[in-house]
Amino acid sequence: MVLTILGVPVTVNAATTFTAPATCASLVSGTTVTVHGLLTVGAGGMSVVATNVALGATPGPTPGPTPGPTPGPTVVEVEGTVASFTGACPALTITLVGTGGVVVTSAATVFDPATACAQIAAGKKIEAKGSRNATGQLVATKVELDDDDDTERGPGGKNKVGGEGTIGAVTGACPTLTLVITGHRVQTTAATVYTNGTCATLRPGTKVKVDAETQPDGSIIAEKIEIEKVPGKSISGDGTVSSVSGTCPALTMMVKGYPVRTSATTVFTGGTCASITSGTKVDVTGVADDTGVDASAVAIKK
């Protein structure tokens, strides 16, 4: 049996004697004992092989250093943009964008300014100080609003927010969609205005610039969405090459009026890149955008 006493492993074996009323069976967690034995100090620290075990501590004070103050929890500081929050002031659970984590506030939290708790909304930037709890949340002793954020107070306590990013996910049906853009959930409505496209243009991978308003419940409603770049669509089709320019492997051939671009990564079957001339029939697989098709595979037909 190995006991841990004051952080030191103590081995009790068949040679260990017990002073009544102590027995081996009486050694349970929380029992106070006096141990005599052989102390060994090695690279892994100290250990003891017990020669005798008695119940109770040896009378008299144990000499040692005067105890110092118990160290407190490590103070942690984080800053980030609010992705969402739940609860009611002063008890909020705030989720920050990306890897910022979760900040928990309470009646003990100091807010700067004093009205900051009521101003917290998605898109707001905050700085928080406190300590981590057992689940890794930051239990805040102080939360400060960042005055340098890009929000503008609107009527009805709403915040004007704006930014650009790439859509990661889309749910819903036009005109009412929920877009996930760099960690933010942005909702569209029938009143949302689009430039360079429509609601139907929005899909994962689309780069957009958004002007929006945060609502009192923390949701973000898009007022205007500017579509900056639309990802290509996978296509497959066949046709006859009407013209060819460039040098293998980087060709641009016109097929049914569309520019089809090949590259060093294009896979050719039924022939080689050099086989392609005006009048060649091809079956093309690739990704199309508004400038043409980037071919991933070209099958040359006889």
N, C-alpha and C positions, 0 to 999 in steps of 0.2 A: 504494500500500500504506500502511496506517495501523498503526503499532505502538503498544502501550501500555507506557510505561516509567515506573515509579514513579507510576503513576496518571495520567500526562500523555500525551495522544495525540500521536504523532510521525508526520508524513507523509513518506514516502519517494517521490520522484517521478523523472522522467527527468533532472532537473538534479542529483540527488544523486550525489556521488562516493563511492567506496569505497576505503579503504586496505587493500592486500593484507595478509593473505589473505582479507579480508572481501569478500563478494559479496552481491548481493541475495538469491540463493538460500540463503545461509548464515544468513539471519535467520529463525530458528525460535524457538519458545517455549523459554525457559530460557537463551538465549544472552546472555552479558554483552557489552555494547557501550559505546563512547564516541561520543556524538553531538554534532556542532557544527551549529548551525542558527539560524533566526530564530524568536525567542520572541514570541508574541502573547498578550496578556492581554485578554479580553473578558468580556462578561456571563456567558457559559457557563463561564468558567474559563480556564486556560492551555492553549496548544497550541504545537507546534513544527513548522516545516518544515525537515527535515534538509538541510544542505548537504554534510556529510561524515559517514560512518559507518565506525568502526574497531572491530575485535574487541578485547575486554578493556576494563578500566576504567582511567581515568587514575590513575597512581600517586599515593600520598600520601593522607592522611586528608581526608575531606570535612567541612568545618566545618559545624556545625549544633547544634541544641539537644541536651542530654543526654537520652537516651531515658528516658521514665518507665515506670512499671509497665504491663503489658498489661492493659487492662480485662477483668474477668471477666464471666461470664454474668449476665444480669439475674435477680435473685431474684424469684420469683413465689410468692404465697400464695393458696391456695384453701381453701374449706370447703364441705362438702356432705354429703349422705346417701348411703351406699353402696347402689347398685342391685344390683351383683354383683361378683364377683372371681374370678380364676383364679390358679393357681400355689400354691406352698407357702412358708411363712415361711423366710427373710425376703424372698424374691423373689415379690412379688405384683403383679398388674395389676388395679387397682381402678377400676371404672366408677362414676362418681357419677351421681345422679339429675339429669335435665334437662340443662342446659348446663354442668354442673360439669366435664365432661371426664373424662380418664383419668389416674390417678396410678400411677406405677411405683415400686416399692420394691426395695431390694437389701440386701446385707450392709453397705453403707455408710450405710444409713438409720438414723437415731436414732429409736426409738419411745418415746413418753411416754404412759403408764408403760412400763416395759421389757417388760411382758407384752402390750402393745397389739396387736402383730401377730397373736397367737393369738386375740384378742378381736374382730378385724374380721369383720363379718358384714353381710348385707343388712339395711338399716334403721338401722345404726349411723351416727352423725355423726362426721366426722373433720375435722381441720385439717391441711393439708400445706403444706410449704415446700420450694422447690427451683427448678429451671430447666427451661424447655421444651426438648425435643429436636427433631429435624428434622421429626417427624411431629406435633408439637404436644402430645405427652404431657408431663405434669409429672414429671420425674425427681426424686423426693423425697429431700431430705437429712434431713428430719424429718417425722414423722407423729405427731399427737397426737389421742387420743380425746377427744371432747367429752363431759364428764361431765354435761352438761345434757340429754342426749337422753332420749327417752321409753321406753327399753328397760329391762327388768327381767330379771336373771339368773334362769333357771329351772333345774330339775334336768337333769343330763346336759350342762351347758354350753350349754343353749339359751337364747335371749333371747325374752322376751315383748315383742311390739310391737303397736301399735294405731294406728288413724287412720281417716280417712274420705276419700272421693274418688269420682270417677265412673269407671265401667268403660269403658275404651277399646276393649278387644278380649276375645273369649272363644273359647277353643279347647277341644276335648275333648268328652266326653259325661257327663252327670250320672250318678253323684255326683262324678266326677273331672274337674274343670275346671281350666284355667289362665286366670286373669284378669289383665289388665294394668290396674293402677290407679295413676294418676299416676306412671308409669314403673316401678312395682314389679310383679314377677310373683308372683301369689298363687295357691297351689294349694288346691283344695277336696278333701275326701275324704268317705267315707261317715260319718265321725264329725263332720263340720262341722254345727253347729247354726244354724238360720235363724230369724229373727223377721220378721214382716210379709211373708212370702212363702216360697218354696221355692227349691231349686236351679234349677228350670225357669224361675223368674222372672228370673234373671240374664241380661242381654243388654247390648250396648253402649249407653251413655247412662244406665244405672241408677246412681243414687247410693247408696253403701253405707257402712256403718261396720264396720270389721273388727277383730277381736281375733285375733291370730295368734302363732305361735312360729317363730323362725328356727331352722333346722337347722344342724348343724355344716358341711354342704356349702354353706351360704348360701341355700338355698331357704326360702320362707316358706309355712307351712302354716296355713290358716285354721281356727281353733277355733270362731269364732262370726261370723256375718255378719248385720247388721241392715240390712234393705232400707229406705232412707229415701224414695226417690222413684223411680218407674218411668216411663220415657219413654212417650209415647203411641204407639199403633199406627195405621198408615194403614188406613182402612176406606173402603168404598164400598157404598152400598145405597139402596133406595128405600122409600117409605112415604107415608102420609097424615098431614098435620099435624093434631094433635088440639087444640092450643092455641098461642097466640102471645102473647109479652109483649115489652116493650121498644120502642124507636124505631129506625127504620132509620138507619144500616145495622146497628146493634147489636141484633139480635133474639135471643130464646131461644124456640125452638119445640120442642114435644114431638112426636117421630116414633117410633112403635112403643114408646113409654114411655121413650125416651132424650132428654135435653135436647140440642138441636143449637143451637150458638151461631154467629151470623154476625157479621162485622165489616167495617170499611172495606176489608179486603183480600179479602173473599169475592167471587168472580166469579159473577154470576147470568146464566143463559141461559134463553130461553123466557119471559122476563118480568123484572120488577124486584123489588127487595126489597119494595116497597109492594104487589106482587101477592100476597104470601103472607098467607093467612088460614086460619082453621080449615077443614079439608076440602080444602085444596090438596094435590095429589099432587106429591111432590118426589123427586129423585134426588140424594143427598148424597155428596160426597167430602170427607174430612177426616182429622183425627187424633183418636183416641179415648183418653181416660184414664178414671180411676175417677169423674170428675165429669161426664162427658158427651163431646160431640163438638164440636171446633172446625172449622167448615166452611171449606174452601178453595174449594169450588165447589158451587153449588146449581142444578140444572136443574129448572125448573118445567114440569110435564107438563100437557097439556090434558086 
